[in-house]
Amino acid sequence: MLAIAIVGPLVGGQQDMMLLFGTVLGSIFLAAILAFIAFGAPFTLFAALLLAPYVISRFVPNFSPVFLTWFLCTFVGWVLGSMLRSEWDRRQGRGAPASKLSGQEGSDSLEWRVGRKTFREGGFSEAALAAKIRSLDGDRRTLVSATRGEACLTVAGNAEGALVVCFSAESSKEDQWSMLTSPGSDPGQADVKIGHMVMSHASWETATLEKALIAAHYFHRKGLADPQLTWFSSPTIADWRTLSA
């Protein structure tokens, strides 16, 4: 494709080599940068890049012969930028956007949220689940959800403070959720920060990182709530979990 983009204008009699190679490098670089920083953006941005030559030709003489070069190199740059962003996200442990994996993951999956984006990967290890829970900061990383068949365990909040841990053996049934509790905790309220929202719970309704990891360990092995921990069941827990998510 690059060969066509360069050889085409040369065969057509393009004499301005600086303009030709400037177009090649400029369009690839610009498209790659925009694709990287706007990963997942609508294709209207890509369409705008393709239409840019019509605007540029009004200010740059003899730009018309390199229209094809711009189009082809913009496509190459966009693909390269998207590939680099995918690799960057993989190395950062972000996985793929959940929307792209919808319906493709197996019965076991791990889902987590970074900012406004939700990521999911099919299958998960106990180490991966524990790492995602430890990474919760209540600001950008606010929610981790693991599923084993119909069962689901969610952890929300800040790993260094109060966490809300919910479990359901059948997550499709809204009235069958339980919350991990902390009997004997100090009376009063505890704030659970989830992004821009702060949820106030009774202290006994929240859990520490240590308890959340114990619940995660048992859930990964059995797909159940750890019976040695104390769980509170109520139809309203599904509403609390919805707010957290």
N, C-alpha and C positions, 0 to 999 in steps of 0.2 A: 504493500500500500504506500509506504514511504517512497519506494522507487517510482511508482506511478506519479506521486505528488511532485517529485522533483524532475523526472524525465519528461513528463507531459508538457509543462511549460517550455522546457528547453527545445523540444521538438516543434512546439508551436512558435518558436522564434523569440522567446523571452530573452531580452538582452541584459536586463538589470539583475545581476547575480546577487547583489546585496539585498534587493527587495525580495528575491525568491527565497534565499536562505533565511532572511529575517522573518519571512512569513512562516517558513517551516518551523523554526525554533520558537518563535513567538506564539504561534497557535498551539503547538504541543504543550509548551510550558504553561500558558494561560489555562488551557482546558484541564491539564493535569492538576494544577493548583485548585481550581474551582471544584473539580470532582472530588478532590481529597477533603477539602474543608466543608463541602456541602454534601457529604455522603448521604445518600438517600433522598436528596432533594428532588422535586419534580422535574420532569424533562423540559419544562419551560425554560430553565436556565440553559440547558444544552441547545435548545432551539434558538435562544437568543444569541449564543455563540455562533451558530451556523449562519444567522442573518447579519452578524456584525460586518462582514465584508461590504455589504451594500452601503453601510454608513461610512466605513473607512474609505471606500472608493471616492467619496465626495471630497476627501481631504488629501488623499495620496494619489498622485498622478500614476498612470500605467498600472493600477492595481487589478484591473479586470482580468488580465491573463492569468493571475494566480488565484482566482476564485476556487478552482478545483483543488489546488494545493491547500488552501485554508480549510476547505470542507473535510478533506481526507485527514489532514494532520490534527484537526480538532477532534475528530473521532478517535484517532490513535491516542491523543493526550487524555481524553476523557476515560478511555479504557484503562490506561496506565494509572491514572490517578485513583480510579475506583479500586483497582487491584492493590495498589499501595495502601489505601485506607483499610481494605479488608484484612490485609496482613498486619497492619498496625493494630487494629482492633483484636485480632487473634493473639498477638503478642502481649497485649494489655489484659488478656483474659476476659474480653468482653463477649466473645462468641458472636453469634449472628443475631440480627434483629429478630424478635419473636414473630413479627408479622411474616417474615420470609420462611419461618419454619413451621407455621401453622399447619396442622394436619400431617406433618412429616415425622415428628418425634415419636418415639416408642412410648410404652406405658410408663416408663420411668423418665423423668426429666427434671432439670434444674433451671429455675427462672430467677432472674435478678434484675433490679432496676438501677440504672445509672442516669441521674438527671431525669429527663422526661422520656428516655428510651428504655424499653424493656428488652432483655436478651434471654434466649433460651437455648439449651443444649440437651440433646437426647441422651439419656443415661448419665450417671454421675457417680463419682467416688465419694466416700465419706470425707476424705481430705478436701475435696473440692467444695462440698457442702459446708464444712467447718470453716474453710477459708473465706467463703462468701459471707458467712455470718459474722466472722471476726472483722470483715472489712466494712460493716455497716457503720456509717458515721452520722446518720440522722440528717445529713445535708444533701449530698448527691446520691450516695448509696443508702437507700432507705428500706428496701424490701427484698427478702429472699424467700422463694417458694419452691418446695421440693414435692414431687408426686411419685407415688409407687402404686401403679394401677389406679384405683378409684380414691386411694387415700392421699391426703395432702397435709403438709406441714408448712406453715408460714411463720416467718420471723421478721418483725418490723421495729424500727427505732434506731438507737445508737448503742453500739456494742460496749461503749464505755459508760453507759448509763442504764436507763430503764428500757426493757424490751417487751414487746407484746408477742407472745408465742401462741399460735392457734393450730388446732388439729381437727381433722375430720376423716373418718373412715370412708365416707361417701361424700365427697366434696360437692357433688351435684345437688345434694339435699341441704338447703339453706338452714334448716332447723336442727342440724346435727353437728354443730361445731362446738369444740371445747377450748378452753383457755388455760394455759399453764399458770398456776398461781403460786404465791409465796406465803404460806401460812406462818403466822408468828412475826410477820414483818411489822415495821413501825407503823402506827396508825397515821392517817393522813393521806395526802394525794401525791402522786408521782407524775411528772410530765414526760410524755413520750414524743420526741421530736421526729416528725416525718416530713422532710422537706420544709415547705413554708408553713406547714400545719403543725400545731402542738396539741396533742390529745392528752387530756387529764384523766388519769385513772386512780382508783384507790390503790394504795401501795401493794396490797395483796394480789391485785390483778396483773401485776407486772412480774417480770423475771429478770434475773441477772444473766450475763454472758455464760457463766458456768452452767447454769441450769439449761439454758438454750442449747448448749453443746451436748449435754447429756441427753436431752430430748432428741437432738439430731442424730446422735450415735445410735440410739435404739431404733429410731424411725428408719435409718438406712439399713439396719440389719433385719428388722421385722416388718417394717411398713405399718407399725402401730404406735400408739402413744405409750410411753414408758409407764408401766403400772406403779413403779416406785415413786413417781412424781405425783403431785396433786393437781388434778384437772377439774375445772368447773365448767359444767355444761349449761347452756341457756340459749333459747332461740334468738336472743338479742346479740349474741356473739358474732353471728354472721354479719350484722349491721356494723359492728366495730371493725371487723376484718375488711369489709367493703370500704370503709373510710380510710383504713390504712393503705389499701391497695390503690 
